[in-house]
């Protein structure tokens, strides 16, 4: 594809799956965004809404997997958009994807602090609630919790340092997380069901109750049952996202054209299955659903009150660890996207952002800049809801854009496919993925998330200004394709041959 192999290609097929599975992390979004589903349509938003949202996500993943098999490169979606839809289309795809990934890191690390640190780890360390909330810096109407800010800064910096030190370290941790997510989710589910004092009533999972506007609900009062149900899909679209990480680490994965599509699909399928079992258990053991909604982020701690203390502590530590590694994997994906986009001159200071450390073979500048931007995003007052919704909306826009372009490019400019090929199902799945992804985006910008709509429209306006008024369309050349890619590949091959002769 016209690029030199700068990054270390050491990831196995399992590692490629594990990094996406770690980012999806049902123990992150499945818990922190659970109230977004429950407080919409009650049990039906879980029992019916999760499978519906997961099916949408799986169709999108299948369409993306086919394209990734054809073009296995870092910054995958950006390349797919450029190759299938033109350089301007790819440039816009890149910005949506990059901003969505930055928001992912920010929202996950915000969640590492609250609820996982505040609920499980702080009490074990003897840290009081006064310490967590008592030190506040007032800047006009803007309040900054100093302990929270310092904690998130330390977590983000440590994740950047681990990424800096090489993909092997990150891979070992995400591989561990892949196993740990299965174990902790299973133990959590069994523990809740085994020690629950609430009689199991499976009809709860299929009973629609409009909880919008109630105490603790994420959603304002809405009499339209259809829109309330769709709002509950935010739980699924926030949780089952980030599987583009498998594509972003293509250049670090062995046999990428075969392993990357497998990583994308398997991460979505296993997350959908285990996530469904886990969140259904939350509904089944909850003594009272409206009261559970009113508890907000503390609902899980309340459900675990019936679990023996030692087991509760072990689960709390496990939840904290997998959420930390989730943020680590998110930062890996973000930095590879930034590196790939900068490699083609798509970002300010691209020359610096595309640099790869000669020893660690990681894009160190892109790693630290990604971490800094994600940390700054967490300083926004209403951070979690806006960041989680924003990342889901921006990522699904970036997922749908190359898939939609592929509908028109297939058989014309896109004639060669990789080992993973949908065959005659290719276009139908791409159409369904585009419609499904567009539906999920529509859901994500409904009130009270209209801030995300304004942010999306603002980003589009800024991109148009840069592309047309400031001449980015003339400066930006896009990724090498066709004859340009072939010439670059030939030049790289000659350089490699000269090194071999010297050796």
N, C-alpha and C positions, 0 to 999 in steps of 0.2 A: 504493500500500500504506500510505498515511498517514504517510509520512516526507518531510521536506524533503531536497533534494539538497545535502548538506553536503560530501561528498567530491568530489574532482575526477574527473569521468568522462572519462578520457583514454586508457584501455587499448583496444587493438584486439583483434580475435578471436585473432590470433597471440599477443599479449601475455598474454591470458587463458589460452591453452594453455600458454605458456612458464612461467608461474608455477607451475602444477601439475606440469609436466614437470621443472622445476628442483627442486621439493620431492621428487618421487619419486626423481629423480636415481639412475639405475642405477650411477653411479660412486661413490655414497655407500653406500647400503644393500647394493647388489650386491657390494660389496667388504668392508665392515666386518662384514656379517652373513653373508658367504659360508660361514664356518666353521660357522654354525648349521645350514646345509643339509648340507654335505659331511660333517660329523662325526656326522650322524644315520644316513642310509642310504647313504653313499658316493655314487658316481656317479649312481645311480638317483634320489637326492633332488634332483639337478640336472637330469638329462635328462628325467625324468618328473615330478618334484615341482614344478619351476618352471611348466610348462604347466598343471598341475592348479590350483596356487595362483593363477596369472594368470587362469585361466578364472573362478574364484570372484570375483576382484577385478573382472573385467570385467562380470559379471552384476550385482554390487553397484553398479558405476559406472553401468550402463545405467538401473537403477531410480532412482538418485539424479539422473541427468541429466534424466529426465522431470519429476521434482518441481521441479528447479531452473528448468526452462523455465516452469513455472507461477508460481513464487514467486522471482524473481531479486532477492535482497536480501542485504546483508551479514549475516553470522551465519546463513547459509542454513539449516543443519541445525536450529538452535534454532527458527527460524520454522516450518520444515516440521513439526517435532514438535508445536509449539504449535497450529498451524492444523489439522493432521490428527488429533492425538491429545489435545488439550486443553492448557491452560497448565501444569499440573503435569508432564505428560509432556514438554512442551517445555523446561521448567525443568531436568528431570533430564537430558535430551539435551544441553543447553547445558553442564552441569557435566562430563559425560563428554568432550564434544568439547573443551572448553577445557583440561582437565587433560591430555588426550591431545596437544593442540597444544603445550602448554608442555613436555611430555616430548620431543616431536619436536625442538624447538629445542635442548633440552639435549643429547639424544643425538647430533644432527648436529654440534653444536659440540664435543662431546667427541671425536667422530670426526675433526674437523678437526685436533685436536691429535694424536691417536693413532688411526690410524697415519700420516696424511698429512703432518703437520708433522715428527714424530719420524723417519719413514722417509725422506722425500724432501727436505724443505726444510732441516731442521737441519744435515745433513751439508754442504749447499751453503754454509751460513752459517758453517761451522766450529764449530758448537755441539756440544760433547761430550756423551756419554751421562751423564757425571758431573754436568754442569750440569743436565740434564733431570731427574735422579732424586736428586741429592745434597742438595737443600735441602728438608727435611721438617719440618713443624710437628707435634709430638706433643701431642695433647689427650686424655690418658687412653689409651684404646684406639683413638682416632680419629687417623689420620694424614692430614695435608694436604700434598700436594706443592706447594710454593709457586710453582715455575716454571710447572707445569701450570695451577694455579689462576689465576695472573696472566695467562697466555696466553689462557685461555678467557674471562676477564673482559674483556680487551682486545678480543678478537674479537666478543664479544656486544655490547659497548658501541659498537663501530664499526658493527655492523649496525643497532643502534638509531638511531644518528646518521643513517645513510643513509636509513632509513625515515622519520625525523623530517623530513628535508629535502624530502619530496615523493614522490608515487607515480611521477613521471616519471623520477627517478633510479633508483628500484628497478626500474621497467619496463625501462629501457635495459639494466640489468645482467642481469635475468632473460631478456630477449630474447637477449642475448649468450650466456648460459648455455644457452639452448635449442639454439643452433647448436653451441656448444662441446661439449656432451654428446655429440651425434652424432659430431663429428669425433674427439674424444679416445677415445670407446669404439671407434670403427672403427679408428683407428690402433693403439690398444692391442691389439685382437684380432688384427689383421694382423701386428703386430710379434711377438707371442707365437708365432703359428703359423709365421711365416717364419723365425725364429731358433731355434726349439725343436730340441733334440737328441733329443727323445723321439718314437719312432714313433707316429703317430696311430692310436689304437685306439678307434673309435666305439662298440664294445660296452661300453666303460667307462660310457657315459652311461645304460645300461639295466641295469647290473649292480648288484643290491642287496647291500650289505655292511653288516652291523650294526656300526657303529663307536662305539656308545654305550659309555661307560665306558673308552674307550681314552685314551692320553695326548693331552691337548689338546682332547678332545671337550667340547662344551658340555653334553652330556647324560649323566646317570648311567646305569649299566648297566641295560638293559631288554631282556628276552628276547622281548617282544611286538613282532614285526616291524611290525605295523600301526601301533602307537603310535609306533615309531621313525620310520616313514615320515611320519606326520602331524607329528611334531616338526620334521622337516626343512622343513615348509612355513613355518616362522617366517621363513626367508630371504625368501620371496616376500611374506608379509603385512607384514613390516617395510619392505621395499623399495617395493612398490607400495601405498603409502598416502600420504595428504596431498593427494589429488586434490580434496578439498573446498575447496582454496584457490581454485579457479575460482569456486565459489559464494560464498566469503567476499569476493571482490573484484567481485561483481556490480555494486555501485553505482558502481564505477570503470571499468566496461566498456561500450563502445558496443554497442547492440542486444543487451543482456544475455540476453534470453529465448531468443535463437538462438545466441549465441556461447558462453555459459556451458556448456550441455550438450555442445557440440562440444569445448570445452576439456577437460571432464572425460573424455569418451570417447577423444579422440585422445591425451591424455597417458598414459592407461592402455595403449592399444593399442601405441603406439610404444615405450613403456618395456618392455612385455612382450616385444616382438619383439627389440629391440636388446639388452635385458638377457639374454635367453636365449642369443643368439649369443655374447655376451661371456663369461658364466659357463661355458658349455660349453667355450670355449677354455681356461679355467683348468684344467678337469678333463683335457682332452686333452693339454696340455703338461706336466702335473705328473709328474715322474719316478716318484714313489711316493705314492699317496694317503694311506696311514696316516702317512707321514712329513710329508706336507703338512698333515695335521690337527694333528700335534704342533707345527708351526711357529706355529700361532696366527695373530695379526694380521700377522705378518711373511711370510706365504706369498707375497704378490704381489711383494715386494722380491726374494725368492728366485727367483721365476719370471722376473723381469726381468734376472737376472744374465747371461743369454745375449744380451741386447739391447745394441747399441752404447751407450757411455756418454752421448753427446750426445743420442741419442733418449730414453734413460732419463730424463735430466734434464728434457727437454721434457715428457715424459709426466707426470713427478712434479709439475711446476709446474702443468700443466693439471688434474691431479687435485685439487691443493690449491685452485685457483681455483674450480672448479665446486662443490666441497664448501663453500667459504666462501659462495658465492652461494646454495647450497641452504639454508644456515642463515639467510641474509638473507630469502629467500622464505618460509621457515617462520615467521619473526618477523612478516612482513607479514600472513600468514594469521591468526596468533594474535591480533595486535593488532586486526584487524578483527572477529574473533569477540568479543573482550572489549568493544570499542566498541559493537557491536550489542546485546549482552546488557545492558550498562550503560545504553544508551539507553532501555531499557524497565524500568529499575530492578531488574535481576536480580542485581546485585553490590553488596557493601559499597562505600561511597563512589562510587556510580554517577554522581552529579552531576559529579564530577571526572573519572572515567574516560571519560565520553562527550564530553568537550570536544574540539573540532576547532580546530586552529591556523588563525587567520584568513588567514594568508598562504600557508602550505604546504598547507593543507586536508588535513591528516593528523591522526589521533587520537593526539596526541603523548603524553598521559599513559598511555593504554593501551599504547602502544609501549614506553615505558620500564619500566612495571610488568611487562609480559610478559617483557622482557629480564631484569629483576632476578629474577623467579621462576624463569626458566629457568636462570640462572646458579647460583642457590642449589641447584637440583636436581642440578647436576653435582658438588656437594661430597660427595654420597653415595659411600661407598667403592667399592661394586660398581656403579659408575654405568652403564656402557654396556649391559650385559646387561639390567639391571632397567629402565632408561629405554627402551631400544629395544623390549623386550617390552611394557612398560606402555603406551607410546604406541600400538603396534599394537592392543592389546586395547581400550583406551579409545576409540580412533578408530573401530574397527569396531563397537563397541557403539553409538556415536553415529550411525554410518552406518545400521545396521540398524533402530534405533528408529523414525525417521520412515518408512522404507520399509515396516515392518510395520504401522504405523498407517495408511498409505495403502491397504493391502489392504482394510481395513474402511471407509475414508472414501470410496474411489473410487465415484462414482455417487451418493453421498449428499451429504456436505458438500463433497466435492471433485468439482465438476462441470465446471469450466472448466480446460482444459489449454493449455499454450503451444505454440509451433511444433514442438517435439520431442515426439512422441507415439508411444508404443509400440503403440497401438491394442489389438487383441485379445490381444497378448502381454503387456500391462501387468501383469495379476495373476499369470500364471504366472512371469514374470521376478521380480516382487516376492517371491513365495513362495520361489523358488530363491535369491534374494539373501538373504532372511532365514535360510534354512537354511544356506546357504554361509557367511554371516557368523558365524552362531552356531557353526559348526564351527571356523572360524578362531579365534574367541575361546576356545573349549574347548581348542584346541591351545596357545594362548598362556599358559594358566594351569597347564599340567602341570609337575611337578617337572623341573628345579630352579627353575622360575619360579613356585612356589607363593607367593612374596612378592607377586607381582602379583595373585594370587587374594585374598590377605588385604587388599591395598590396595583392590581392587575392592569387596570386602565392606565394608571400613571406610568407603569413600566412600558406599556405599549407606546405611549406618547413619547417617552424618553428615547426609546429605540428608534422610533420614526425620525425624531430630531437628529439623532446621531447618524442614522443611515442616509437620510436625504439632505438635511440642511448642513450637516458638518462633514459630509463627504465620505463617510465610512464605506459606502458602497464602492468607491473608487480605490480606496486604500487596501481594504481587506480582500485577500485573494482566495481565501477558503482553503480546505484541505487539498492535497494533490490528488487529482483523479485523471483517468485516461492516460494520454501520452506523458503528462507531467509526472504522474506517479511512476510510470514505467522508466522514464529517464532517471528519476531519483533512485529507484531501486537498482538500476544498472550501475549508477555512480557509487552507491553504497556497497554493492557487490565487489566492485573493483578495489575499493578501499580495504574491504575485509580480506580480499585475496593478497593485497600488498602486506597486510599485517601477518598473514599466515606465512608468506615467503620470508619475512624478516625473522619470525619466530623460528 
